[in-house]
């Protein structure tokens, strides 16, 4: 049973203060709650004169002592320590109604706002390992089949060369968003983010603050979307008969960027049969309304798949989830740079996080007088040892140490470079040099990270509109700093052991 917020507040006051009755008198309301039968008399409440069900109250006759008070306080804390329930918001009411018309109804997962993860889903029941979390009917999914069955289908089928499944989905999202109130997908479109924080969406002064490897990938991502928009303009122009205004005003770069980010960050993997009207690019995207409110955590394991028997996309959790907690899924064992690049967020205390060492950073720290330096770098590049060199929570990676050991080979040891790549120890001197070089690189990255954090603090003061983007980069850099400081501690211990 739902009661108004004022009546609920008065009920809680009655319970916790042990008053016999509480009366609230206002300009338009006159509410009285009595302990004897927990009945309501509220002129403004739809539940006037109704008895409260036992699941909304605490049994005061059986819990008047200290234990009862502790139990009530704990229960009240459990109810309020999770996210702020958004089920009452109009957009979610309309979304649930829209989903129900398509065969989906779930009474245990509630949309909520969480302080650390933002918008997500809160559970009102405990889930056991292996239990089904959510089962979304095929009718609720937005796939290329949805697009082909729409008014866009005939335009896509006759277009040559064939479109990619990705651009077909992007086109549908842009068109439906432009349709507005008349779109059958409006309840879903209304709860989609208005903006994204993928690197392609970040302002240039913010992109400059990214770590070097990620900064290059961010530029590549922006170029991909720009080229996609440019190459799709002829197809967009063919849709002019569907529009009353100029097609260029609807299918803008910003509109495509929004649609691209929506698909890139919110779809589930669902392989579709190959269709002749599409290019050979994989058709693997499915937008899953409501299910896509589930946030990522690197500490959970789930299984997500489309069930051919039930014709539903189902997610089962391999771990437990307690009542009134946020329900998480795992997008994969990604580090924070990958999460930011693909999804536009980071995970605090991510066990998979790493700090990448770029080739430029490596070159700054290697021995300048080494005559074999270029030969060594060529060997490392030829064997793939200039990529994925990292510091993690457990110190420098094996690949990084191996690359440094090869760079530290003396003239009399250089002939043994193949043994180094196989992981063999050449000499104690070589081991010690590699550890010292790793320490030098680590402290260089710490200094660079601290400098960037200082830049972020200065930018936040002068650019209020960039606050959200800068906060994201600050979170990434702070996580990097913690990893580097941990690695420096590990290297200090290793250096002491070797010495």
PyMOL commands that set and color helices and strands:
alter all, ss='L'
color gray80, all
select helices_A, chain A and resi 5-17+54-56+66-81+90-101+138-140+144-148+153-157+165-182+186-189+199-201+204-207+212-238+240-242+247-250+253-266+291-293+336-343+359-365+373-382+398-407+414-421+428-462+464-498
alter helices_A, ss='H'
color red, helices_A
select strands_A, chain A and resi 21-25+30-34+40-42+84-85+109-114+118-123+132-137+141-142+267-269+285-288+295-296+302-307+312-317+328-329+355-356+390-392+395-396
alter strands_A, ss='S'
color yellow, strands_A
deselect
rebuild
show_as cartoon
